Amino acid sequence: MGSPSTSGAKHRAIATPRMTEDEQSLVALAREGDRAAFDELGRTGAILGQIVLGELALNFGLWTAFGLLAIFWLIGATAGAIWWARGIEARGLTLEALVAQPQPS
């Protein structure tokens, strides 16, 4: 049993049994399944997006479909600009290093 951290962090030591290799592989498979589910969600969105944009263009006109695409593009561009101005580049950093970095205000 480890002792609680003395660094002032609000973490508690939790007594948990160690996972066996089989359990670790099941957790890894579950994570892969989650990743695959998100991939499927993206593919499904790509398929449905084409259908919705086509129906939108047929029912309301081509410029309405272009307008919807422009709105989604603006949402993405705004999110990118906010990240560029206030975000932290995390490539190659550990979680501990990210927590230790001062947060932009």
C-alpha beads as a LAMMPS data file, in Angstrom:
LAMMPS data file: protein, C-alpha beads

105 atoms
104 bonds

1 atom types
1 bond types

-500.0 500.0 xlo xhi
-500.0 500.0 ylo yhi
-500.0 500.0 zlo zhi

Masses

1 110.0

Atoms # bond

1 1 1 0.000 0.000 0.000
2 1 1 1.467 3.338 -0.975
3 1 1 1.377 6.381 1.222
4 1 1 -0.625 9.413 0.132
5 1 1 1.215 12.050 -1.836
6 1 1 2.766 14.856 0.186
7 1 1 2.918 17.280 -2.731
8 1 1 -0.339 18.954 -1.756
9 1 1 -2.364 17.237 -4.486
10 1 1 -5.849 16.155 -3.524
11 1 1 -5.406 12.500 -4.384
12 1 1 -6.256 9.583 -2.176
13 1 1 -4.523 6.272 -2.190
14 1 1 -6.979 3.641 -3.363
15 1 1 -6.362 0.011 -2.562
16 1 1 -7.060 -1.972 -5.715
17 1 1 -5.900 -5.430 -6.657
18 1 1 -3.406 -5.650 -9.471
19 1 1 -4.787 -6.612 -12.842
20 1 1 -3.689 -9.841 -14.406
21 1 1 -2.347 -9.915 -17.935
22 1 1 -5.687 -11.226 -19.174
23 1 1 -7.513 -8.327 -17.577
24 1 1 -5.011 -5.864 -19.015
25 1 1 -5.544 -7.294 -22.483
26 1 1 -9.338 -7.019 -22.017
27 1 1 -8.946 -3.346 -21.092
28 1 1 -6.766 -2.811 -24.165
29 1 1 -9.383 -4.504 -26.344
30 1 1 -12.105 -2.309 -24.844
31 1 1 -10.076 0.789 -25.653
32 1 1 -9.591 -0.436 -29.219
33 1 1 -13.345 -1.055 -29.413
34 1 1 -14.050 2.488 -28.255
35 1 1 -11.658 3.821 -30.878
36 1 1 -13.316 1.709 -33.551
37 1 1 -16.740 2.941 -32.425
38 1 1 -15.642 6.555 -32.868
39 1 1 -14.263 5.693 -36.306
40 1 1 -17.621 4.166 -37.215
41 1 1 -19.406 7.234 -35.890
42 1 1 -17.299 9.420 -38.170
43 1 1 -17.977 7.204 -41.181
44 1 1 -21.694 7.168 -40.420
45 1 1 -21.671 10.962 -40.140
46 1 1 -19.914 11.219 -43.494
47 1 1 -22.550 9.036 -45.144
48 1 1 -25.500 10.755 -43.500
49 1 1 -23.987 14.166 -44.193
50 1 1 -24.028 13.522 -47.929
51 1 1 -27.661 12.438 -47.800
52 1 1 -28.718 15.397 -45.650
53 1 1 -26.838 17.895 -47.820
54 1 1 -28.378 16.398 -50.967
55 1 1 -31.896 16.560 -49.519
56 1 1 -31.251 20.081 -48.269
57 1 1 -30.108 21.159 -51.716
58 1 1 -33.147 19.547 -53.376
59 1 1 -35.701 20.968 -50.943
60 1 1 -34.270 24.408 -50.150
61 1 1 -31.754 25.122 -52.903
62 1 1 -28.072 24.631 -53.476
63 1 1 -27.066 27.831 -51.663
64 1 1 -28.712 26.571 -48.477
65 1 1 -26.488 23.472 -48.572
66 1 1 -23.451 25.675 -49.206
67 1 1 -24.545 27.890 -46.301
68 1 1 -24.725 24.878 -43.964
69 1 1 -21.250 23.796 -45.041
70 1 1 -19.988 27.336 -44.458
71 1 1 -21.473 27.379 -40.946
72 1 1 -19.729 24.119 -40.039
73 1 1 -16.495 25.416 -41.566
74 1 1 -16.759 28.595 -39.473
75 1 1 -17.326 26.535 -36.308
76 1 1 -14.164 24.559 -37.042
77 1 1 -12.164 27.655 -37.928
78 1 1 -13.290 29.385 -34.726
79 1 1 -12.321 26.362 -32.625
80 1 1 -8.925 26.273 -34.356
81 1 1 -8.348 29.977 -33.742
82 1 1 -9.251 29.643 -30.056
83 1 1 -6.869 26.691 -29.686
84 1 1 -4.119 28.573 -31.534
85 1 1 -4.502 31.598 -29.272
86 1 1 -5.050 29.846 -25.922
87 1 1 -4.222 26.177 -26.315
88 1 1 -1.208 24.144 -25.267
89 1 1 0.634 21.995 -27.798
90 1 1 0.700 18.573 -26.159
91 1 1 2.616 16.624 -28.808
92 1 1 5.443 14.682 -27.189
93 1 1 4.575 15.769 -23.636
94 1 1 3.555 13.521 -20.778
95 1 1 0.442 14.221 -18.727
96 1 1 2.638 15.174 -15.799
97 1 1 4.413 17.788 -17.905
98 1 1 1.082 19.195 -19.072
99 1 1 -0.209 19.514 -15.528
100 1 1 3.013 21.242 -14.450
101 1 1 2.726 23.886 -17.181
102 1 1 1.052 27.171 -16.234
103 1 1 -2.392 27.520 -17.762
104 1 1 -2.904 30.531 -20.070
105 1 1 -5.303 33.093 -18.742

Bonds

1 1 1 2
2 1 2 3
3 1 3 4
4 1 4 5
5 1 5 6
6 1 6 7
7 1 7 8
8 1 8 9
9 1 9 10
10 1 10 11
11 1 11 12
12 1 12 13
13 1 13 14
14 1 14 15
15 1 15 16
16 1 16 17
17 1 17 18
18 1 18 19
19 1 19 20
20 1 20 21
21 1 21 22
22 1 22 23
23 1 23 24
24 1 24 25
25 1 25 26
26 1 26 27
27 1 27 28
28 1 28 29
29 1 29 30
30 1 30 31
31 1 31 32
32 1 32 33
33 1 33 34
34 1 34 35
35 1 35 36
36 1 36 37
37 1 37 38
38 1 38 39
39 1 39 40
40 1 40 41
41 1 41 42
42 1 42 43
43 1 43 44
44 1 44 45
45 1 45 46
46 1 46 47
47 1 47 48
48 1 48 49
49 1 49 50
50 1 50 51
51 1 51 52
52 1 52 53
53 1 53 54
54 1 54 55
55 1 55 56
56 1 56 57
57 1 57 58
58 1 58 59
59 1 59 60
60 1 60 61
61 1 61 62
62 1 62 63
63 1 63 64
64 1 64 65
65 1 65 66
66 1 66 67
67 1 67 68
68 1 68 69
69 1 69 70
70 1 70 71
71 1 71 72
72 1 72 73
73 1 73 74
74 1 74 75
75 1 75 76
76 1 76 77
77 1 77 78
78 1 78 79
79 1 79 80
80 1 80 81
81 1 81 82
82 1 82 83
83 1 83 84
84 1 84 85
85 1 85 86
86 1 86 87
87 1 87 88
88 1 88 89
89 1 89 90
90 1 90 91
91 1 91 92
92 1 92 93
93 1 93 94
94 1 94 95
95 1 95 96
96 1 96 97
97 1 97 98
98 1 98 99
99 1 99 100
100 1 100 101
101 1 101 102
102 1 102 103
103 1 103 104
104 1 104 105
